[in-house]
Amino acid sequence: MMDALNAGLALLILALAIWTVVARDTFGATVGFVAYGLLLTLVWMQLHGIDVALTEAAIGGGLTGVLLIRAASRLRKTEAVARAERPGVTTRLAAALAAVCVTAVLGAAVLALPDPAPTLAPETAANIAATGVGNPITAVLLAFRATDTLLEAIVLLFALIGVWSLAPDHAWGGRPGPLQHADPDGILAYLARVLAPIGIIVGAYIFWIGADLPGGKFQGATILAAMWLLAAMAGLADAPPISRPWLRIALVAGPVVFIAVGAAGAAIAGAFLAYPDGLAKPLIVVIELALLPSLALTLALIMAGAPERAAK
């Protein structure tokens, strides 16, 4: 029975992937992408990758889906013209041939892997206890590949700067996105008042248990950002002006603390982002605690968009 369900899930994911690629309507393709991300969450659950499933649901299906929906709404005016332009037969055949060749190369590369495939899993398992962290995903992300995690946080900051760069000159330094006007007694405002406190508690809990159980800073920060966005959509909160010093300090505080811990490791333990004996878990918690507000603000402000209004 479970094999049949897994096979059906795989076929549905494949069908959604094809639909997302070939759909001519931008909004329809975006909906297909969001559904694709949510189904991938189920796949990761089946593979017992709870941390990856949480990340896929929060960022892959949630955050990215909302960004694409906003982009699709902005493309509505030009989409009719784009749909009227159909590529020629030669272009479509060339694209299909390129896709088949890339698929064939990837398949050949996977099949050519030695059996057993090379892996660092035994070395990781033998040394993971030294981190003192019960969640192996967190231990790997902040101990064995901490540099990648640091760069991911920095890339998000560059993404936010890229979004801000789209602001018109007269709005630079102002508030991102339009001011939302909603009925203060409507259902959206009611949901924001009820769900936001619950979401904040859930986000903080998922962050805090991340050292020993599935969860962590990225998942918790995404939930916190979503709660702020819900309050903003309901007209209960407004985005701060991007020129505020406290906002910019909060945005860079997480990566700065991360780099500072890495530099201390270079001075004390002999390597960048190396942890002294017995201090690995406390330092990992410090890094995650510093990254949580920075990531939450970064994700929320990316969703809010470029500045469109003056600071006052």
WODA-V943053 format. One record per helix or strand of 2 or more residues. SS is the DSSP state (@ for helix, = for strand). FROM is the first residue (numbers start at 1). LEN is the number of residues. If there is no record, write none. Layout:
BEGIN
{{SS	FROM	LEN} {SS	FROM	LEN}}
END
This chain:
BEGIN
{{@	2	21} {@	26	21} {@	50	25} {@	76	9} {@	89	23} {@	121	11} {@	136	9} {@	146	19} {@	169	3} {=	175	2} {@	187	25} {@	217	17} {@	245	24} {@	280	25} {=	307	3}}
END
